[in-house]
Amino acid sequence: MWDNTDNETPSAMTLFTPEPHPGDRHEPAAGAIHVPGWLTLDQQRWIVGQFHRWTDGPVPIRAATVRGHQMSVRTVCLGWHWQPYKYTRAATDVNGAQVLPFPDWMVRLGRRALLDAGYPEAEANAYLPDTALVNYYDADARMGMHQDKDERSSAPVVSLSIGDSCTFRFGNATNRGKPYTDLRLRSGDLFVFGGESRLAYHGITRVHPDTAPDGCGLAAGRINITMRTTGLAD
């Protein structure tokens, strides 16, 4: 059963008030930062547990339909419900229920992500994401090149990967073609894009089965969490 009282558990307070972890950073494009191995295995495993709670929540995980075609990726949302080209509080394209609230621990994690990606402290501390799209990819799932442009805010997008590795194609803000860079995103990796790259086209060209590390909590497939700031008011 879904329980909305567990927004800020002791486990979350302990796991997601992390110490600074700058690690190695790579910048495939201006404003796009990749930090490999950013989440610990304990954090990954805990998030996978939350993922199962979210999918049992008031709005079930589903594959959205875009331009008449059902996506191969399945999504559950927090804070605001994303349906193609807009955000709503209620999942009017699924069952009409309101989505789960955006958790406090995820706000803290998003701010730490920006700090560790090299953002100025003042900008990181002011970051206030209010929605997350949580995507599940099986071995056959793909994500076509697209822009994240349904938000009214230009705040950065924070992306976390858990489970099987994938090939992530990160392009430019002008078109779906070249120039682009193909990156391998592995379990625990952080990817942030903002500034000049905030509206860059990006997608997933391949999921690599049987690459999830032992102990991450996910036996098969890939979970991707993208935190965003909608810029919307109730």
Steps between C-alpha positions, in 0.01 A plus 500: 500500500612853428573716806556874461641546851851388405616814319795555734607179673806469727662290225453780249635761742813290554558391142419826325678758706823403323849628551660684208600253231650691209665194343592506133300735280471499123338777296391368158340837419483842662272471802480116481690316774542125550610377844557121492423287805334782691241293689620233741364147474305556824338810353419321176344207682290730718376694196402176328289419806333840470445439130292193581295709744448769236379247245248372757379855559182674392615529136645178355810495287405527133635547149393842370370541146677764291363593156296181492789270591544334838844554651712194583600667829257487793471799733375586847505863615547687828378849582346572160372251246664527160292419198619592154550875472367598845502445875190446713447421867252226414582224254211580268643273230521198735246477784439858613680455833754745639863390487715449808663809652856595416715375792716730712799267480497537122522880530810459718646247260440731204681785674795280586504378139541855372778569751688185402449581132681829557214748526552804727386437856239776494340361183507143632344598833221687321413200282140397566392209278130423530453204267678180407441275203603149601552287190543125488682351200495130426759349265304604190405854605634807325446873525504706180684830478291768668519823699375545856303816428161455667629687806466876537817516708850489352646339815731204436381143460658247739509142368585187702553148363452168682528147361618398156730732309375686196635693205392859548513731200537866591467745216453866426215747554435557128407161351489123564808433291869566538691622688429258781698292748426139596568427867473182705289572808547240773319424822554782748598761241387861517440715194403868527411727210422868523612833360590474132409130502167526679304449175744262335348202320579170672390138499579138584613289204562174685468327836776248577349196678672326791719799584334604828740470795426254778336677789333784309157348568394456138544159341420607143431817308578860578339770712560861406385787720494851357430783741363821348358835608170554322460871579130430548276604787196313629 
